Amino acid sequence: MQQVYRILDGISETIGRVIAWFTLLMVLIQFLVVLLRYVFAAPGFLGVSSLWWQESIIYLHGSLIMLGAGYTLLHDGHVRVDIFYAEASDRVRDWTDLLGSLFFLLPVCWVMWWSAAPNVAMSWTMHEGSPEASGIPYRYLLKSTVLAAAVLLALQGLSTALKSALRLAGHEVHDPFHGEKSLD
């Protein structure tokens, strides 16, 4: 069982570390867009319109958020109401994480998939692109990140539930991402 949650955690960690570079790329592209527009008054760069570069920032930002959902869950970065959780015992936290993952997170991931899949399929069928002629012609790829987010978040939710269940059953769980927690 430890192998399962380690693999799931490893997937989230690897994807998170890779897409973190999207942030730097967004900054560099934004700098390029401003430089080209206001300093050189150029309509584009490398044969690509400035609108394409601007849309690429939106694509990177959307991808960063969608693909980073599992990584954020792995590192407890999602918004949580800590009124009782912060002061709760480890056992209560494990029950909260287990039940929250099984009865809230996983159903929400299923609803995300179920509601997005028809739109994503239609987008792929028609090869949906930017409404602007010089924009990015791959909007269907951006829409697909919603499905990827549902899968990645569900996988990390399964890992969280598995680790909580193992701890509740009295097994030792080696979790390098959640060592000693401070109540500061």
ROVEXKE-74630 format. One record per atom (N, C-alpha, C): x, y, z. Coordinates in steps of 0.001 Angstrom, whole numbers, plus 524288, in hexadecimal, padded with zeros to 5 digits. Atoms other than C-alpha are relative to their C-alpha. Layout:
% residues N
XYZ
...
***
This chain:
% residues 184
803297FB4A80000
800008000080000
80351804F180000
7FC967FB6B7FFE3
80B3380936802CF
801E28015B7FA86
7FE367FF138055C
80FC1807757F4D1
7FBEA8031F7FCF6
804347FD5F802D6
8027280C167EFE0
7FFFC805D480134
8003B7FA667FECD
80213818EC7F751
80518802BD7FEA6
7FB0E7FD8E80196
8107681B587F48C
80004801317FA2B
8005D7FF0D805A6
80DF8819F27E5F0
7FC648049F7FEF6
803BB7FBB7800C7
80213822E17E6A6
8024F80535801C1
7FD707FB357FE2B
8098582CEA7EEC2
8045A801A07FC43
7FBC67FEDA803B0
814F182BE17E548
7FDFE802707FAFE
802607FDB2804AF
80C0E82ECE7D9BA
7FEB7805B980104
8016F7FA947FEB4
806BD83AFC7E06C
804CE8036D800A8
7FB3E7FCF87FF09
8143883F6B7E4BA
802D6801317FAE1
7FD407FF3C804F7
81A5583D857D745
7FD30803EE7FC8C
802FE7FC5C8033A
80F6C844717D009
8004F8057E80248
7FFA57FADD7FD7C
80FAB84F897D9EC
80535802A67FF10
7FACB7FDB8800DD
81E458517E7D87D
800C3801A17FA50
7FF7F7FEA88058F
81D62851767C99F
7FCD1804DD7FEBC
803467FB8C80173
8120485ADD7C88B
80152804F080309
7FE407FB497FD3A
818138640D7D285
8031F8037E7FC53
7FCFF7FCFB803D2
820BA868287C736
7FC7B803457FC7B
803A87FCDE8030F
8147A86D3B7C064
7FFDF8059A80203
8001D7FAC67FDAF
814F6878BC7C9CB
804578035F7FDC2
7FB9D7FD1D80243
8226887CE97C52A
7FF07801137FA3E
8011C7FF598058D
81E5987AC97B71A
7FBEE804487FF1B
803F57FBE180076
81255883657B915
8026880562800C1
7FD707FAF77FEFD
81AB788E507BEAB
80353801977FB53
7FCA47FECC8047B
8246588D757B36D
7FCCF8017A7FB31
803497FEBA80487
819B788D637A922
7FD6480547800C1
8026D7FAEA7FF06
812CF898DC7AF93
803F2804627FF2F
7FBDE7FC28800DB
81FAB8A0427AFB8
800E7800C57FA2B
7FF437FFBF805A8
8216F89D057A153
7FB96803097FD67
804867FD5280246
813B08A1AF79DFC
80054805DD800FB
7FF967FA6B7FEAE
815A68AE9E7A51A
8047B802827FD02
7FB747FDF9802CB
823188B08179F2B
7FED0800C77FA37
8013B7FF9B80590
81E638ADCB79164
7FBFC8043C7FEE8
804407FC5280101
812418B611792A2
80184805A880116
7FF137FA9C7FE64
8172B8C214799CC
8056C8020C7FEB4
7FABC7FE2F80141
825A18C2897969A
800FA7FFC97FA22
7FED9800B08058C
826708BD34788D5
7FB43800B07FC76
804DF7FF86802FA
818398BEE778484
7FF997FBC07FBDC
8000480468803A8
8198C8B19277E1F
7FAD97FD058006E
804F4802E27FFEA
80D648A9DF77A3C
8008E7FA53801C8
7FF3F8056B7FE69
8137D89CF477E36
805BD7FEC5800B4
7FAA6801C47FF18
81FAC894F778082
8007C7FA767FDE7
7FEF98052680248
8256B8893B77968
7FB9A7FE3B7FC65
8042D80146803A7
81A95889E776F63
7FACA7FED28028F
804CF801087FD1B
81022888D3779E2
7FDD880533801EB
8026A7FB0A7FE84
80667893B477CBF
80052800F0805E0
7FFE57FEB47FA6C
8067A89AEC789A2
7FB2C7FDD5802C5
804B3802447FDAE
7F8938960C78BEF
800F37FA4780174
7FEB8805737FEE3
7FD998880878B2D
803307FFB080506
7FCC87FFF67FB41
807D088B4679588
7FCB18014B804C5
803637FE997FB9A
7FD7D891AF79E27
7FC727FB7380185
80348804857FED8
7F486885F179CF3
8032F7FB9B8027B
7FCBD804267FDBE
7FFE687CF67A042
80090800BE805E7
7FFC67FEF57FA60
800A3883987AD90
7FB0E7FDEE802A1
804F1801FB7FDE5
7F24A880617AFD6
800127FA0780025
7FFB5805B980038
7F49A872417AB9E
803967FDEF8044A
7FC57801BD7FBF6
8004E870F27B4A1
7FDAC800AF80573
802597FEF47FAE7
7F904877147BFFC
7FBB67FC048012D
80420803E17FF46
7ED2D86E4B7BE1F
8022F7FA93800F2
7FD89805227FF5C
7F5D9862587BCC7
8029C7FF888054F
7FD7A7FFFC7FAE2
7FD77866087C8F1
7FC067FEEC80453
8040A800B67FC05
7F109866D07D0F6
7FDA17FA887FFB3
80298805158009C
7EA9185AA17CB6A
803A87FB6F80132
7FC68804647FF51
7F671851C97CB15
8029A8000B8055F
7FD9A7FF9C7FAD8
7FB49856A87D842
7FC617FEAE8047E
803C7801127FBD0
7EF10852DB7DFD4
801A97FB688036A
7FE418048C7FCFC
7F451845877E3E2
804C18013B8034C
7FB457FE667FD2D
8017884B387E7C8
7FE8880363804AF
801B77FC8F7FBC7
7FAA1855967EFD8
7FD737FCDD80461
802608035C7FC07
7F29984B297F6CC
804297FCE8802EC
7FBC1802F17FD8D
7FEDD8432F7F95F
802A28033280446
7FD427FC907FC51
804E784ED880065
7FC428032D80369
803F57FD597FCC3
7F84E852EE80778
7FF86805CB7FEBB
8002D7FA878018C
7F7C685F837FFB6
7FA9B802077FEB0
805477FE328012D
7E92E85FE97FD21
7FDAB802A6804C6
802977FD367FBC6
7E08B868BE80530
7FD297FC098036F
80270803917FC43
7DC09861BA81163
7FE2C80344804A7
801ED7FD5A7FB5A
7D3C98664F81CB9
8029B7FD5F804A9
7FCD3802417FBD5
7DD6586412827CF
7FDD4800EB80579
802337FED47FAE2
7D41186746832DB
800D07FB6F803BD
7FF35804737FC86
7D4748598083857
804827FC8F7FE2A
7FC0A8038280223
7DE24852A482F67
805638011580251
7FACC7FE957FE0D
7EA1F85A158343F
800DC7FE2080598
7FF8C8018E7FA82
7E75C856A284273
7FEAC7FA3F800E1
801C38056A7FF70
7E29D848C983FD2
8049B7FC43800A7
7FC04804147FF76
7EA0A83C7E84349
801247FDA97FA9F
7FE998027E804F3
7F0ED834DC8389D
7FBBF7FC337FE3E
80423803C38014A
7E63382A9D8393B
7FB42802C87FD9E
8046E7FD0580216
7DB6F834B683708
801658022E7FA9D
7FE4D7FE108051F
7E34C83AA482BD7
7FFCD7FBAE7FBEB
8001E80462803B0
7E4CA82D4982599
7FA697FE957FE80
8057B801098013B
7D63182AC0826B1
7FDCC804427FC71
801D57FBA480336
7D376838398210E
802047FF7E7FA6F
7FDB88009480539
7DCCB835F6815AC
7FDB17FB537FD1A
80227804B480274
7D79B8284081315
7FA6A800EF7FE26
8057B7FF2B80165
7C93C82BD78135E
7FF568047F7FC23
800407FB9E803A9
7CB69838D380C81
801987FE6D7FA85
7FE3F801D580523
7D2CD8322C8017D
7FBED7FC7C7FD76
803A5803D680230
7C900827287FFCC
7FAA4802437FEC3
8055F7FE3380097
7BC4E82EA580161
7FF748058E7FDE8
8004D7FAC080239
7BFCE83C347FC72
80391800897FB42
7FC407FF0A80434
7CC2E83CE87F449
7FF277FC747FB46
80098803978046E
7CA6C830B27EBF8
7FADC800DA7FD0C
804BF7FEB5802F5
7BC1C833AC7E8C3
8006E805277FCF8
7FF457FB0F802CE
7BFE2841A17E529
803537FF1E7FB1A
7FCC28013F80491
7CA7483C477DC22
7FCCA7FD3F7FBD1
8035F802B1803B6
7C0688335A7D5E6
7FC5F803E47FD46
8036D7FC048024D
7B71783EDD7D3D5
8031A803757FC40
7FCAE7FCED80390
7C24F846BB7CDFF
800A17FD237FAD3
7FF288031F804BB
7C52083BBB7C467
7FAF67FF937FCDA
804FA800F180289
7B6F0838E97C16B
7FDF0804EA7FD45
8020E7FB308024F
7B373847247BEDD
80397802397FBCA
7FC597FDCF803D4
7BFBF84A8E7B727
800C47FC867FB3A
7FEBE803A78043E
7C13C83E557AEC2
7FD108011B7FAE8
802A67FEEC804FB
7B68B8418A7A4BA
80219804EA7FD49
7FDEC7FB2F8024D
7BBD584F537A2C9
805717FF2C7FDC7
7FAB580118801DC
7C9C184A737A17E
7FFC07FCA57FB13
800908035B8049F
7C58983FD1797EA
7FE438032D7FB45
801D47FCB28044E
7BE39849C178FA8
80460803907FE1C
7FBA77FC908015E
7C9E6852DD79007
8040F7FD197FCBD
7FC498032E802FA
7D2DA847E678B47
7FDC87FEAC7FAA0
8027980176804F3
7C917843E2780C4
800688045C7FC01
7FFDA7FB95803A6
7C8CF8516D77ADD
80547802CB7FFE9
7FAC87FD907FFA8
7D7288547777DE3
7FF7F805C98014E
8011A7FAA47FE63
7D2C78609B7850D
805088030A800E4
7FB817FC927FF5D
7DC5986BC87849D
7FE4C80553801E3
801137FAA87FE5E
7DD1787A0F787ED
7FBFB8027B7FC5C
8039D7FD2F8036A
7D211882B178301
802CD804277FCBA
7FCE67FC31802EA
7DCB488BEF77E4C
803467FD2D7FBE4
7FD2D8027E80454
7E331888DA77149
805BC7FF078014C
7FA6A8009B7FED7
7F0E288ACA776AB
800F67FDA080568
7FF7D8025F7FAD5
7EE3A883ED7839D
801CC7FA567FFB1
7FE42805727FFB2
7F2058764D78817
7FB997FC687FE1C
8041B8036080232
7EAAF86BF278042
7FF117FAEF80308
8005C804E37FD07
7EAC2861D078B42
7FCEB8009A80510
803107FF347FB3E
7E034865CD794E8
7FE517FAC880268
80196805227FE05
7DC478577E7960F
8040A7FDBC803BF
7FC00801D37FC54
7E93E854BF79CCA
7FF488028D80558
800E67FD417FB11
7E67C85F167A70A
7FB3C7FDC4802CC
804B6802397FD94
7D8DA859A27A956
801107FA958023E
7FEB2805467FE22
7DEC584C1C7AB15
80288800138055E
7FD897FFBE7FAD8
7E5FF850D87B717
7FBFC7FF9180469
80410800B27FC03
7D8FC850DF7BE61
7FF6C7FA2E8013C
80048805A97FF29
7D837842227BC69
804E27FE0F802CB
7FB1D801857FD69
7E67C840C07C038
7FFDD8018C805BE
800657FE3F7FA8D
7E3D18489E7CC97
7FC997FC4780327
80375803A07FD3B
7D89A83F997D03F
802D77FAE680137
7FD27804EB7FF39
7E13D833987CE78
80456800B280403
7FB957FF317FC75
7ED23839347D56B
7FE328010B80597
802227FEE77FACE
7E51183E4E7E0BF
7FDB57FB0680268
8022B804EE7FE0A
7DDF58313D7E1F3
804587FC45801AA
7FBA48036D7FE92
7EAD0829C07E1F0
80275801AF80526
7FDBA7FE227FB1C
7F043832657EC9E
7FC2D7FF4D80480
803EE8010B7FBFF
7E370831357F40D
800117FA50801BB
7FF838058E7FEA5
7E4BE8226B7F366
804C67FF138036A
7FB3F800807FCE1
7F292823917F8A3
7FF18801FC8058F
8012E7FDC17FADC
7EDFF82C41803C9
7FC827FC5180322
8038F8039E7FD5B
7E2EE822DF80709
802D87FB08801A7
7FD18804C87FED0
7EBFC8171D80678
803AC800CD804A0
7FC6F7FEE97FBA4
7F61E81D5B80F6B
7FD00800998051F
8032D7FF507FB46
7EB848214D81913
7FDEE7FAC5801F2
80213805217FE7F
7E574813B0818F8
804457FC908025D
7FBAA803177FDE3
7F2B280D5681B2E
80178801CC8057E
7FEBF7FE007FAC7
7F5AD81648826B2
7FBC87FE84803ED
80451801717FC81
7E83A813B882C82
8001B7FA318015B
7FF96805A37FF0E
7EACA8051982B3E
804DD7FE9E80324
7FB70800E57FCB5
7F74E806C683314
805127FF157FD16
7FB3C800AE80312
8011E805ED827FC
8032A805087FFF4
7FC9C7FB7080079
80CBE80EF28271E
7FFFE801BC7FA4C
800217FDCF80542
80BEA817E381B61
80492803B47FF66
7FB9D7FC8480124
8185A81DC181609
7FE1D803FF7FC0A
8020A7FBD780354
813D882AB281085
803CF804938001C
7FC0F7FBDD7FFEC
81F22833BD80CE4
7FDBE8057D7FF5D
802517FADF800EB
815A883EBD809AE
7FD3080221804C9
802BF7FE537FB4C
80F4083F408171B
802C77FDD9804C9
7FD0D801967FB5D
8194983DDF821C5
7FD6180221804D4
8021B7FDAE7FB43
817AB8441582EF7
7FD24805057FE95
8030D7FB518011B
80CE784E2E82E43
80031803A0804A9
7FFD77FC117FBE8
80DFA85AA0835D9
7FAB6802AC80054
804EF7FD3F7FF51
802208617B83B85
800C3805E38003C
7FEEB7FA5E7FFD3
8089786ECD83A60
7FC70802E17FC4F
***
